[in-house]
Amino acid sequence: PGTGLCSQDEKADGSICSDGNACTLDDQCQGGQCSSQSIQNCDDGNVCTTDSCVPATGCVNPPNALPCDDGNACSTSDTCANGVCKAGTSVVCDDDNPCTDDSCDVTEGCQATNNQAACDDADPCTLDDACGDGSCQPGPNPLGCDDGNPCTADSCEKGAGCLHTPDANLGDSCCLNADDCGAFVSSSVCDE
């Protein structure tokens, strides 16, 4: 009783004893000594505690401030506080695509759902563009570029828009002389 040690004369090997260390388990007498057969597992399964064992008292699990995962895919930079994993900053799910509706699912993370919103496909020759299959599609109506002048060939080019090119090949329906404003004038009869 005074030492806590087993006497080989009094206790046979395998007898239960206590080595005085709260961090050991299954203490038994072996060759006159009290020895442990296993070590206390102090893991409490909580990443927000630092688990250890103090021989005099046993397991201790004080809270820590380590990075953690709160299980919510919509938060990032989660951190432990008071033994609990706290959400960090919210995940930004904007994919910069006007043809998707962006959201965040707590289990799946960022989600982008195709929409059918009005958009601009950056082609000045199309009108009524709309989203489809996640990208901006040209509208069904082409831009009307007719300037009403029969002496010009009217067209539209992507990047440039409407073009009105003087056309000398239109024959007698156009005069090739410019009026005071610099525009070609039309006449049913052209003089040379």
Buried (B, 14 or more C-beta within 10 A) or exposed (E): EEEEBBEEEEBEEEEEBEBEBBBBEEBBBBEEBBBBEEEBEBEEEBBBBBBEBEEEEEBEBEBBEEEBEBEBBBBBEBBBEEBEBBBBEEBEBEEEBBBBBBEBEEEEEBEBEBBEEEBEBEBBBBEEBBBBEEEBBBBEEEEEBEEEBBBBEBEBEEEEEBEBEBBEEBEEEBBEEEEEEEBBBBEEEBEE
